[in-house]
Amino acid sequence: MAMVNTRRKGNRAELEAVKELEKKGYLVYRVKGSVKFNKNVDIFGIADILAIKKNETKLVQVKSNIRPDLRPFELFKQKFPQITVEIWIRKDREGFKILSCG
């Protein structure tokens, strides 16, 4: 059985999400990946990607095969209802499943 490099797999999923969002007309900012001494680099601690389109701001957390605890995302959405918060779960060989919070 081959060993999976989870960091590389996560980067591929994030880049795929960026391409999808750009195809839909969003201006996209992707945070730099975590490094050994700075693991908490997500936007507001909940998102890998900031996507902006006219009249819409979207924060996207990208995961590979794992559904995270939704509470932090839902709490953020309660405080900032004007911002779309989504979790994109990349299932192997299936594509993205998108969960919206709030």
N, C-alpha and C positions, 0 to 999 in steps of 0.2 A: 504494500500500500504506500502510495506517495505521500510525502510530508507536505502539508499545505502551509505556505507562508501567509499568515493571516493579514499581515500589514499590506503585502502586495495585493492580496485579494480585496481588502478594503479600499485600497487606492483605485483598483480597477472599477469597483462598484461606484465610487464617488465620481470618477471621470465619466462613466456611463450616464450617471444622473445629470451631471453638468451638460453633457451633449443633448440629452433629452430636453432639459429646460431651455437651452439655447435654441433648439429647434422650435420650441413653442414661443420664442420671442423674448425671453427673459435676458436681462443683463445679469451675469452670474459672478459671484465671488466665492471661491472655495478656500477655506482656511488651510494653512499649511498643516501637514500631518504632525502627530505628536512625536516628540523626540525624547531621548532617554531622561533628561532632567526637567522636562516641561510637558507633562501628559495632558494637562487641562487647557487645550487651546480652542475648544469649540466656541462658537459665537454664543455668548450668554450662557455657556455651559450646557447648551442643548442642541446646537446645530453645527453641521459641517459646511453647509452651503447657505449663502444669502442670495436670493433671486429677486430681482426687481423688474416689474413691468408697469406700464402706465396704470396708476391707481391700485397697484397691488404690490405688497411686500411679503415675501414668503421665506420662512426659515425651514430648512430641510435637514433632517438627521438621516444618514444613510447607514444601514446595517446589512450584514450578510447573514442570512438564514436565522437570525435571532430577533425575536420581538422584545424590545426593551420595556421596562416599567414605564407606563404612560403618565404617571402622576406628575413628574416635573414638567412635562410638555403641556399638560392640561392646566397646571397652575400658571405657567407663563401665559398661556392663551387667555386665561381669566383676567390677568392683569393688563394684557394688550390685545383686546379683541379685534383690533383693526389689522393685526398681522396674522397671516395664514401660517399655521405650524403643521408640518407633515413629517411622518416617519416613512422613509422608503426602505422597504426590506427586499433585498436582492436574493431571491431563491435560486439556488443552483439550477441552471438550464431551464428556468421558468420565467425569468424577467422580474420586474419590480411589482410588489404589492404595496400600494400607497395607503397609509392610515392618516386620516386627518384628525387633529385634536380640537376639542371645544365644540 
